[in-house]
Amino acid sequence: MAKIKAGEDKAEWDRYLLELGERIRRYRAFKNITQKDLGYITGTSAPYVYQVETGKQNITLELIWRIARGLDLSLEVLFADGEIWEEPTDKSVRQLNDAVRELKEELAKLRQPEEALLEKVERIVAGSERLIEKFRAGAEPQVRFTGREDKEAT
């Protein structure tokens, strides 16, 4: 086994810090936590969090642990390889728009019975207004109830 000398793999280490910082930034943004808030949670500061997220700050394992806890993540998730989540794409945005359109159509269907009831109430009100006008004109209209709606007896 070969011994690793200090500074020998600096470029690789810098890439790793940058990748870790980017993962922290993306998780923080996903959870709507500001750099200032994450700094407060971890006992650091917003500028320090910025340096961590940009790979400019070499951090301790303890701070990584505090960051993971502050983001409500396990260390395994924070260090896991692969994508954190899919970035929005034109396809996913179209799918969301299609889903919203379908929901609006379903909502319109649900409102149709409500509109039919409203039309019925409007007919009853109009009939009542005609009865009131006849009453004011001196006639005594006879009203009978049919069980469905009031009708003027003639």
C-alpha positions as a printed Julia matrix, in Angstrom:
154×3 Matrix{Float64}:
    0.0    0.0     0.0
    1.44   3.34   -1.03
    1.65   6.19    1.41
   -0.33   9.33    0.49
    1.8   12.42    0.81
    0.4   15.77    1.85
   -0.51  17.9    -1.18
   -0.07  15.0    -3.6
   -3.77  14.69   -4.38
   -4.72  18.33   -3.76
   -6.62  18.73   -7.03
   -8.68  15.62   -6.33
   -9.36  16.79   -2.76
  -10.41  20.24   -4.02
  -12.84  18.62   -6.48
  -14.26  16.52   -3.67
  -14.76  19.55   -1.4
  -16.45  21.41   -4.25
  -18.77  18.45   -4.92
  -19.63  18.1    -1.23
  -20.26  21.84   -0.99
  -22.53  21.71   -4.01
  -24.51  18.85   -2.48
  -24.89  20.85    0.73
  -26.01  23.93   -1.25
  -28.58  21.97   -3.24
  -30.04  20.26   -0.17
  -30.13  23.6     1.67
  -31.89  25.31   -1.24
  -34.29  22.39   -1.64
  -35.3   22.71    2.02
  -35.63  26.52    1.72
  -32.97  27.19    4.33
  -30.84  30.3     3.91
  -27.08  30.32    4.37
  -27.63  32.57    7.37
  -30.07  30.08    8.93
  -27.79  27.1     8.26
  -24.91  29.07    9.79
  -27.01  29.72   12.88
  -28.11  26.07   13.13
  -24.53  24.79   12.82
  -22.9   27.45   15.01
  -21.05  29.08   12.12
  -21.98  32.02    9.88
  -23.46  32.71    6.44
  -20.02  33.56    4.96
  -18.6   30.31    6.37
  -21.48  28.31    4.87
  -20.83  30.07    1.54
  -17.17  29.04    1.69
  -18.16  25.44    2.44
  -20.68  25.4    -0.42
  -18.14  26.76   -2.88
  -15.45  24.28   -1.81
  -13.2   27.02   -0.46
  -13.33  25.85    3.15
  -11.84  22.61    4.43
  -14.34  21.41    7.04
  -14.17  18.97    9.91
  -16.18  15.8    10.18
  -17.98  17.34   13.15
  -19.15  20.29   11.06
  -20.26  17.95    8.26
  -22.28  16.07   10.88
  -23.83  19.33   12.19
  -24.69  20.41    8.63
  -26.31  17.04    7.9
  -28.35  17.31   11.12
  -29.26  20.92   10.32
  -30.55  19.79    6.93
  -32.32  16.81    8.53
  -30.18  14.35    6.56
  -28.11  11.34    7.48
  -24.4   11.35    6.69
  -25.08   8.46    4.31
  -27.46  10.58    2.26
  -25.11  13.57    2.27
  -22.17  11.44    1.09
  -24.16   9.22   -1.31
  -23.05   9.12   -4.92
  -25.42  10.1    -7.68
  -27.94  12.81   -8.18
  -29.81  14.33   -5.29
  -32.97  14.77   -7.36
  -33.86  15.54  -10.93
  -33.52  19.1   -12.06
  -36.7   20.46  -13.65
  -36.72  19.85  -17.38
  -38.98  21.03  -20.17
  -40.55  17.57  -20.12
  -41.29  17.66  -16.38
  -42.69  21.19  -16.67
  -44.97  20.05  -19.52
  -46.09  17.1   -17.39
  -46.92  19.43  -14.52
  -48.83  21.76  -16.86
  -50.78  18.8   -18.23
  -51.64  17.67  -14.71
  -52.82  21.18  -13.78
  -54.97  21.35  -16.92
  -56.55  17.96  -16.09
  -57.28  19.11  -12.54
  -58.94  22.28  -13.87
  -61.11  20.18  -16.19
  -62.15  17.93  -13.29
  -62.95  20.99  -11.19
  -65.13  22.35  -14.0
  -67.02  19.03  -14.08
  -67.59  19.24  -10.33
  -68.95  22.76  -10.7
  -71.55  21.81  -13.34
  -74.12  20.46  -10.83
  -73.59  23.61   -8.78
  -74.33  25.74  -11.86
  -77.49  23.72  -12.61
  -78.68  24.32   -9.04
  -77.92  28.02   -9.39
  -79.97  28.18  -12.59
  -82.9   26.52  -10.8
  -82.68  29.02   -7.94
  -82.6   31.86  -10.46
  -85.78  30.52  -12.12
  -87.51  30.32   -8.72
  -86.44  33.88   -7.9
  -87.68  35.12  -11.28
  -91.02  33.37  -10.72
  -91.27  34.92   -7.25
  -90.57  38.34   -8.69
  -93.41  37.86  -11.21
  -95.76  36.91   -8.34
  -94.73  40.0    -6.4
  -95.41  42.21   -9.42
  -98.89  40.72   -9.86
  -99.57  41.21   -6.14
  -98.53  44.85   -6.39
 -100.75  45.27   -9.41
 -103.73  44.26   -7.27
 -104.15  40.68   -8.34
 -104.1   37.95   -5.77
 -102.08  35.21   -7.37
 -102.63  31.71   -6.16
  -99.49  29.74   -5.44
  -99.33  26.0    -5.27
  -96.4   23.88   -4.3
  -95.69  20.97   -6.64
  -92.75  19.55   -4.74
  -90.36  20.61   -7.44
  -90.73  24.37   -7.57
  -93.39  26.99   -6.89
  -95.78  27.55   -9.78
  -98.4   30.2   -10.24
 -101.9   28.81  -10.34
 -103.99  30.18  -13.17
